[in-house]
Amino acid sequence: MSSVQLKESAGSGKSVILRANRVAKIYKEGDLRTDVLHDVSFQVHRGETVSIVGASGTGKSTLLHILGGLDTATAGEIEVEGQVMSRLSDRARGDLRNRSLGFIYQFHHLLPEFTALENVCMPLLIRGTSIPEARKLATELLERVGLGARIGHKPGELSGGERQRAAVARALVTRPACVLGDEPTGNLDEENAAQVYQLMLELNREIGTALVLVTHDRGLAARMDRTLELRGGSIHELGADAGV
């Protein structure tokens, strides 16, 4: 059985902001069929932190992209704040992603021709925030992540750790209900990885944004409220007695 039941201590009394319901993903190429995910069900409460671990090639990134509406499931449903992604138009789905979700990737994906401030402003401008308000909110968050003196620098002028902190700020500037991270510290050295990870946890506590992070680092995963493992296309919850 691949459905994961929430522990009472994790998110009890808080609303569910992200739900996967019997999600499956199958790739077909000619006669070749690859079952990447099957019957994956779990939910994330507001403010909760969840790590997803598993061997390479088990579908962790695929699952994360489906959760964020960047890929479609072969079967099953994804709900974000009570709205079923598959029932929305492309525009409504995009609006929901912008309003409710933030994304952090292993590589920062900052636009190289824009400054840190301009990159962090973009999600706000897309949702219609005025330029002065967007600059104010982006500046405040960049200062919070330690980049107050670097807001006018372009990504090529920032270190790897600084670029990833800017990416964290961009993901959180809209105060989304949930941030999805795909190996967000995987491209950093150990010291910078620890700093960025700690920053995400601090902002999670301050802002109340849920975090769902794919990571290969079991030590970092252990600092989250819950750890889910993808194994054989199914999801399993790991506890303290499971070595996590």
KAJO-V288056 format. One record per helix or strand. SS is the DSSP state (~ for helix, > for strand). FROM is the first residue (numbers start at 1). TO is the last residue. If there is no record, write none. Layout:
SS|FROM|TO, SS|FROM|TO
This chain:
>|3|3, >|16|29, >|32|45, >|49|53, ~|60|67, >|75|80, >|83|84, ~|85|87, ~|90|100, >|101|105, >|115|115, ~|116|126, ~|131|144, ~|148|150, >|154|154, ~|155|157, ~|160|172, >|178|182, ~|190|207, >|210|214, ~|218|221, >|226|231, >|234|238, ~|240|242
